[in-house]
Amino acid sequence: MNRIEINEKVLSKNDIVAARIREKAAQTRTAVINLTSSPGSGKTSLLEALLPRLQTKYRLAVIEGDLRTENDADRLRQRGINAIQIQTGDACHLEAAQVEALLGTTEPAGCAIELETLDLLIIENIGNLVCPASYDLGEDAFFVMLSVTEGDDKPAKYPTIFFNADYFILNKIDLAPYVDFSIEKCIANALAVNARLKTATISARTGAGLDEIAQVIEDIIVAKKAN
């Protein structure tokens, strides 16, 4: 019983902070997207391919979450994307307080994210299909990603994150002919968990499907501005 009470307190505190982030983003009309996946599904590769085209129209930044290193943030910076790294140590997910600490602060120098200057903030969560499912980060939309190099039963095995997600992106479809993976079965499994899921199949490497994802994100930005 004590474990349940402690967990409820942690999640309750996280939700309070997430609500503050959501309120601030509403005031500045900044769209916030939480992107998570299993490790190696291609989140950073997707952002590398997608964000330069969005950056021609919109002001954007990325928060990168990893246990160690600034590798992913460095990859995006090389593409001219404003990216800030959060290193969690041993924690397998980002929490709202870690995100809030970067918003509107001035220290360390050059690492603050001013929502007033952004149309879009993307939070690339740590690669994990379990822990991030329970932690609201104040986002407007929650994206979950898999790749065809994983099992097509993943949505059935990890239902919570698919139930909470708004969009499901299946990446690396160019490899589908070479692996034992059914795209149709995977999508059906995801929709069985969450019939409201919007789905897309892409290849970040070849560019297949990226126009669709770019339009989805643009629609989220436009809707946030309208509200």
ROPA-810271 format. One line per 3 residues: number of its first residue (from 1); for each residue x, y, z of C-alpha. Coordinates in Angstrom, 3 decimals. Example, Ala and Ser with C-alpha at 12.3 -4.5 7.8 and 13.67 -1.06 7.14 Angstrom:
BEGIN
1 = 12.300/-4.500/7.800  13.670/-1.060/7.140
end
This chain:
BEGIN
1 = 0.000/0.000/0.000  2.816/2.441/0.807  4.306/1.971/-2.660
4 = 0.968/2.873/-4.254  0.628/5.994/-2.109  4.153/7.157/-2.954
7 = 3.596/6.570/-6.657  0.316/8.490/-6.564  2.029/11.436/-4.862
10 = 4.815/11.515/-7.451  2.359/11.429/-10.354  0.125/14.028/-8.704
13 = 3.071/16.410/-8.311  4.068/15.783/-11.935  0.533/16.563/-13.121
16 = 0.546/19.878/-11.253  3.775/20.924/-12.963  2.513/19.680/-16.339
19 = -0.584/21.834/-15.912  1.630/24.882/-15.366  3.580/24.084/-18.543
22 = 0.332/23.638/-20.472  -1.018/26.931/-19.175  2.144/28.823/-20.112
25 = 2.196/27.262/-23.577  -1.452/28.244/-24.006  -0.609/31.834/-23.115
28 = 2.225/31.948/-25.647  0.311/29.789/-28.171  3.284/27.464/-28.461
31 = 2.486/23.945/-29.646  4.129/21.257/-27.507  4.683/17.699/-28.741
34 = 5.920/14.780/-26.646  7.665/12.185/-28.852  8.567/8.823/-27.372
37 = 9.407/5.340/-28.610  11.372/2.232/-27.838  15.167/2.676/-28.085
40 = 16.481/2.913/-31.623  13.157/3.399/-33.375  14.462/6.538/-35.048
43 = 13.101/9.533/-33.153  16.196/11.656/-33.681  16.512/10.558/-37.308
46 = 12.926/11.643/-37.858  13.613/15.053/-36.340  16.802/15.439/-38.379
49 = 14.838/14.867/-41.578  11.680/16.725/-40.603  12.591/19.818/-38.645
52 = 14.756/21.659/-41.200  11.740/21.906/-43.493  9.457/23.069/-40.666
55 = 12.061/25.565/-39.503  11.688/27.515/-42.744  8.166/28.480/-41.595
58 = 8.121/28.159/-37.822  10.263/28.991/-34.813  11.050/25.765/-33.006
61 = 13.221/24.062/-30.412  13.788/20.547/-29.132  14.355/19.176/-25.652
64 = 16.315/15.923/-25.836  16.057/13.353/-23.058  18.668/10.657/-22.480
67 = 20.287/8.921/-19.546  23.758/9.929/-20.721  25.534/11.967/-23.442
70 = 24.490/14.911/-25.601  24.723/12.864/-28.773  21.161/13.426/-29.980
73 = 21.154/17.134/-29.196  24.470/17.479/-31.017  23.029/15.741/-34.071
76 = 20.174/18.244/-34.231  22.442/21.231/-33.621  24.476/20.162/-36.628
79 = 21.288/20.563/-38.642  20.793/24.075/-37.309  18.105/23.092/-34.811
82 = 17.988/24.683/-31.360  18.307/21.598/-29.136  18.852/21.333/-25.388
85 = 19.805/18.077/-23.665  18.461/16.723/-20.395  20.544/13.908/-18.919
88 = 18.515/11.948/-16.377  21.254/9.709/-15.011  19.382/6.491/-14.286
91 = 15.789/7.688/-14.725  13.998/6.041/-17.645  11.686/8.964/-18.447
94 = 11.443/12.726/-18.403  9.358/14.460/-15.768  7.470/17.722/-16.087
97 = 9.692/19.445/-13.529  12.756/18.805/-15.707  11.013/20.416/-18.662
100 = 9.703/23.347/-16.627  13.214/24.056/-15.333  14.240/24.964/-18.880
103 = 11.325/27.269/-19.626  11.890/30.943/-19.111  15.077/30.470/-17.099
106 = 18.356/32.225/-17.715  20.850/29.701/-16.285  22.934/28.108/-17.559
109 = 23.632/30.803/-20.097  22.374/30.003/-23.564  20.278/27.026/-22.443
112 = 16.954/28.710/-21.656  13.856/28.048/-23.743  11.592/31.072/-24.018
115 = 8.177/29.837/-25.123  7.329/33.380/-26.180  9.822/33.025/-29.014
118 = 8.598/29.623/-30.236  5.791/28.256/-32.385  6.734/24.657/-31.621
121 = 8.509/22.803/-28.830  9.226/19.114/-29.331  10.214/16.994/-26.346
124 = 12.059/13.859/-27.437  11.535/11.554/-24.511  13.813/8.740/-23.435
127 = 13.524/5.546/-25.470  11.166/3.479/-23.347  7.633/2.162/-23.859
130 = 6.821/1.867/-20.147  7.774/4.785/-17.883  7.008/7.750/-20.211
133 = 3.403/6.550/-20.562  2.567/7.771/-17.048  4.223/11.194/-17.079
136 = 2.373/14.125/-18.609  4.825/16.792/-19.821  2.264/19.467/-20.591
139 = 2.078/18.519/-24.265  -0.681/19.219/-26.758  -0.034/15.964/-28.604
142 = 1.628/12.700/-27.632  3.411/10.786/-30.418  4.578/7.190/-30.007
145 = 6.907/5.549/-32.525  7.946/2.017/-33.398  10.096/0.640/-36.183
148 = 9.623/-2.468/-38.298  12.790/-3.929/-36.791  10.753/-4.569/-33.637
151 = 7.934/-6.997/-32.981  4.559/-6.205/-34.504  2.960/-7.206/-31.193
154 = 4.557/-4.286/-29.291  1.275/-2.300/-29.021  -0.373/-5.301/-27.400
157 = 2.570/-5.830/-25.039  2.833/-2.166/-24.019  -0.784/-0.976/-24.216
160 = -0.650/1.962/-21.796  1.560/4.166/-23.940  -0.514/3.433/-27.035
163 = -3.730/4.085/-25.137  -2.427/7.482/-24.011  -0.978/8.471/-27.389
166 = -2.602/10.663/-30.024  -0.417/9.584/-32.963  1.340/6.354/-33.826
169 = 4.267/6.526/-36.267  5.704/3.331/-37.714  9.236/3.988/-38.969
172 = 11.770/2.174/-41.172  9.147/0.769/-43.539  11.883/0.517/-46.192
175 = 13.216/-2.436/-44.173  9.875/-4.250/-44.024  10.693/-6.670/-46.886
178 = 13.767/-7.885/-44.988  12.347/-8.518/-41.528  9.634/-10.704/-40.048
181 = 7.169/-7.916/-39.346  3.563/-7.311/-40.406  2.753/-3.616/-40.798
184 = -0.952/-4.398/-41.004  -0.893/-6.519/-37.849  1.066/-3.898/-35.910
187 = -1.348/-1.111/-36.815  -4.311/-3.351/-36.034  -2.816/-4.115/-32.622
190 = -2.369/-0.406/-31.936  -5.918/0.433/-32.970  -7.253/-2.404/-30.851
193 = -5.714/-0.651/-27.857  -6.760/2.855/-28.919  -9.281/3.206/-31.729
196 = -8.740/6.994/-31.733  -5.069/6.708/-32.702  -4.019/8.481/-35.870
199 = -1.414/6.377/-37.651  1.318/6.971/-40.219  3.954/4.770/-41.862
202 = 7.254/6.420/-42.726  10.918/6.005/-43.477  13.038/8.747/-41.986
205 = 15.926/7.484/-44.114  14.201/7.591/-47.511  11.743/10.381/-46.729
208 = 8.639/8.277/-47.336  5.669/9.618/-45.389  7.458/12.685/-44.048
211 = 5.168/15.098/-45.873  2.235/13.617/-43.975  3.957/13.999/-40.605
214 = 5.014/17.554/-41.441  1.403/18.404/-42.233  0.182/16.823/-38.999
217 = 2.600/18.941/-36.994  1.752/22.059/-38.958  -1.937/21.477/-38.251
220 = -1.149/21.239/-34.531  0.776/24.529/-34.679  -1.998/26.292/-36.593
223 = -4.667/24.990/-34.223  -2.689/26.211/-31.210  -2.343/29.683/-32.757
226 = -6.068/29.779/-33.474  -6.913/28.973/-29.881
end
